[in-house]
Amino acid sequence: MSISDFDYELPDELIAQTAVEPRSAARLLVDQGEASPRHSIVDRLGDELQPGDLVVVNNTKVLPARIFLQRATGGKVELLLLEPLSDGQWECLLRPGGKLRQEEQLFSADGNPVATVVGRRESPSAATFIVSVDVPEALLFELGELPLPPYITERPSDPNRYQTVFADRPASAAAPTAGLHLTKELIENLTRSGVRFVEVELIVGIDTFRPVEAELLDDHVMHSESYRVDQKVFDEVAEARRVIAVGTTSTRALESAATRNQLSGRTDLFIRPGYDWKIVDLVMTNFHQPRTTLLVMIESFIGTRWRRLYDEAIAERYRMLSFGDAMLLNRHL
């Protein structure tokens, strides 16, 4: 298959620049298989769920991972932290990175050294940098800001709006955006109705920031990400009437645990058409950019009817991408 098979025309004016308030007021397009989808809102998610259903969310928290530094020459450098390594080192993206030298120091705006370039990491999936951090981690994060996707040009007045209400351990370079729609009140209401909630962790990494460059899916290499599914959670999954994953990251964590037969570790699982689904029955997810592995996953889940759902959403002026609306997909329809 080709990544061109996952292209569609996304009107710029539908790319949401701000999130709706309250969170659960976002629109929800409900998949009904061959029938026309229904139009709802996230606050009425309970209409779609039943006692015994298990909702799985990704509790990762976004780091203030975008840091603006400068070279000794005065040239500006944007550092995007991706993942901590050992001995105070981080894997990161550096822009522009073409002229950076090994052992070169990078400085804050007031001239203090912040990081030193250790080297480049070349891999089939990405070329990144390794830097050694020269300041305490707390100070490093004070210099940073939340790394909003490049298509969002307006920064939220409240940084917590780019965090889920269940965000826990700061580790990710991007938010699990489907979870942004859930409120504590909605979770409490659903729990009272007999729906259970559990948490997994998948650290959102570099694949969020880079496009698929290979034309053929066979040639695309996924960047690995860290995940964790507690044994208690996995046991609840086995007992659930249905498993509803909130977002593609929760989906990937659960399916990685089942496919790899390991509850934690690193996963480069590329879920694509032909994948044998093992756990997830429904997915609540935002609308994704064209030509992405996320759309490839969605086609694996519900087949090519995603195109009809996207056409409907665009015709009805749904808000798209990270701060946009959501849809609820059912692979059994």
GUKE-862752 format. One line per 8 residues: number of its first residue (from 1); for each residue x negated, y, z of C-alpha. Coordinates in pm, whole numbers, plus 50000, padded with zeros to 5 digits. Layout:
REM GUKE-862752
NUM	X:Y:Z  ...
REM end
This chain:
REM GUKE-862752
1	50000:50000:50000  49897:50359:49944  49919:50654:50184  50096:50832:49898  50393:50606:49974  50433:50797:50300  50451:51147:50159  50751:51377:50173
9	50819:51747:50132  50814:51921:50471  50947:52278:50459  50714:52508:50652  51007:52690:50812  51119:52367:50984  50788:52319:51169  50884:52413:51526
17	50658:52679:51676  50823:52677:52018  51001:52414:52222  51371:52437:52299  51492:52502:52652  51593:52307:52840  51380:52021:52716  51672:51782:52679
25	51862:52024:52453  51657:51897:52157  51862:51736:51883  51857:51357:51850  51917:51180:51518  52049:50832:51601  51963:50556:51355  52260:50334:51263
33	52096:50109:51010  52269:50116:50672  52540:50347:50807  52489:50722:50818  52296:50838:51124  52476:51016:51408  52382:51359:51534  52342:51397:51910
41	52110:51564:52163  51853:51413:52397  52062:51508:52700  52321:51254:52580  52064:50974:52550  52271:50780:52802  52536:50732:52531  52285:50514:52344
49	52151:50310:52637  52299:50038:52857  52236:49891:53204  51937:49660:53188  51756:49867:52926  51394:49954:53006  51255:50290:52895  50875:50307:52867
57	50691:50640:52874  50326:50735:52833  50212:50919:53147  49886:51057:53009  49819:51426:53073  49663:51669:52825  49322:51809:52909  49239:52177:52850
65	49012:52027:52589  48964:52309:52336  48670:52526:52439  48527:52819:52244  48149:52851:52277  47865:53014:52088  47517:52927:51964  47205:53112:52072
73	47229:53292:51737  47574:53424:51831  47761:53197:51592  48098:53076:51718  48161:52707:51785  48487:52533:51877  48442:52226:52093  48727:51976:52123
81	48673:51719:52399  48793:51373:52301  48676:51128:52564  48435:51119:52860  48141:50882:52824  47876:50826:53092  47628:51054:53271  47821:51374:53204
89	47848:51317:52831  48157:51359:52613  48257:51252:52265  48393:51558:52089  48461:51739:51766  48254:52050:51692  48357:52307:51433  48160:52415:51241
97	47923:52129:51307  47715:52110:50990  47421:52317:51113  47412:52208:51477  47084:52049:51581  47012:51778:51835  46925:51928:52177  47080:52262:52079
105	47250:52440:52368  47593:52599:52345  47689:52894:52563  47998:53055:52714  48094:53410:52618  47896:53547:52914  47580:53370:52800  47571:53077:53042
113	47477:52733:52903  47777:52499:52894  47684:52200:52678  47393:52048:52489  47427:51860:52162  47293:51507:52214  47363:51374:51868  47623:51258:51618
121	47826:50941:51630  47892:50798:51286  48158:50531:51253  48386:50397:50981  48679:50591:51131  48526:50930:51213  48213:51137:51257  48200:51297:51601
129	47942:51458:51827  47810:51360:52167  47742:51650:52402  47597:51662:52751  47793:51898:52978  47573:52139:53172  47838:52271:53414  48069:52108:53669
137	48374:51951:53508  48609:52187:53694  48431:52487:53542  48433:52323:53201  48811:52292:53213  48847:52651:53336  48686:52756:53007  48923:52543:52802
145	49278:52568:52676  49535:52309:52574  49459:52186:52221  49783:52256:52039  49808:52106:51690  49684:52343:51417  50032:52384:51268  50152:52551:51591
153	50042:52913:51580  50227:53044:51886  50091:52949:52226  50362:52867:52485  50395:53117:52768  50402:52821:53008  50117:52573:52943  50316:52303:53122
161	50558:52306:52829  50298:52098:52643  50294:51844:52929  50558:51581:53003  50732:51592:53342  50570:51256:53426  50215:51352:53315  49964:51206:53561
169	49594:51160:53487  49431:51431:53269  49269:51242:52984  49426:51312:52644  49346:51556:52365  49715:51585:52270  50055:51532:52429  50273:51224:52377
177	50527:51461:52227  50843:51247:52230  50818:51250:52608  50835:51631:52612  51214:51604:52569  51278:51421:52896  51364:51607:53216  51359:51481:53574
185	51736:51530:53589  51795:51320:53276  51568:51043:53406  51755:51043:53741  52093:51029:53565  51987:50740:53344  51840:50554:53641  52170:50585:53829
193	52345:50433:53527  52129:50119:53544  51852:50214:53301  51502:50154:53435  51190:50363:53364  50828:50246:53371  50500:50410:53274  50205:50303:53061
201	49896:50496:52960  49747:50549:52617  49482:50818:52578  49571:51022:52271  49254:51069:52070  49104:51171:51740  49360:51012:51506  49599:51288:51613
209	49363:51546:51461  49246:51387:51141  49439:51303:50824  49428:50968:50650  49153:51017:50394  49161:50674:50230  49421:50634:49957  49473:50263:50026
217	49590:50160:50373  49355:49862:50355  49066:50108:50356  49180:50312:50657  49003:50243:50988  49183:50340:51307  48986:50518:51579  49010:50316:51897
225	49197:50453:52199  49203:50351:52563  49527:50202:52701  49659:50045:53020  49974:49845:53096  50010:49731:53457  50102:49367:53515  50417:49474:53701
233	50524:49679:53399  50455:49390:53164  50667:49164:53385  50955:49414:53373  50924:49430:52996  50971:49053:52979  51288:49074:53189  51446:49376:53018
241	51762:49359:52811  51601:49593:52556  51273:49786:52557  51292:50150:52448  50952:50310:52389  50937:50687:52415  50692:50784:52143  50449:50606:51916
249	50180:50609:52185  50393:50410:52432  50479:50180:52143  50113:50128:52058  50018:50058:52420  50287:49791:52461  50227:49622:52128  49849:49631:52179
257	49885:49458:52516  50099:49185:52360  49901:49146:52037  49557:49147:52201  49677:48954:52507  49499:49213:52723  49674:49457:52953  49403:49722:52926
265	49104:49815:52718  49060:49982:52382  49283:49933:52082  49239:50002:51713  49566:49829:51627  49702:49962:51297  50076:49891:51297  50185:49876:50935
273	50448:49697:50721  50423:49325:50783  50332:49364:51150  50498:49108:51379  50678:49318:51643  50659:49158:51986  50806:49391:52248  50965:49719:52140
281	51330:49717:52034  51399:50091:52003  51170:50391:51963  51253:50752:52046  51010:50961:51847  50961:51305:51699  50943:51370:51324  50589:51319:51195
289	50368:51485:50937  50353:51338:50586  50081:51088:50497  50009:50978:50855  49962:50643:51026  50261:50735:51244  50492:50723:50942  50331:50393:50846
297	50425:50261:51190  50782:50386:51150  50820:50203:50816  50692:49889:50982  50963:49936:51247  51272:50017:51038  51163:49979:50677  51199:50239:50406
305	51521:50384:50549  51302:50632:50735  51314:50832:50412  51692:50858:50430  51671:50964:50794  51411:51229:50714  51619:51356:50421  51917:51387:50653
313	51715:51566:50920  51572:51815:50670  51913:51878:50514  52057:51942:50861  51765:52173:50952  51622:51964:51233  51308:52110:51392  51002:51906:51298
321	50672:51785:51450  50536:51828:51804  50777:52089:51942  51061:51968:51723  51361:51741:51760  51371:51364:51793  51525:51051:51651  51618:50714:51805
329	51525:50416:51589  51646:50057:51622  51454:49785:51440  51735:49530:51483  51986:49717:51266
REM end
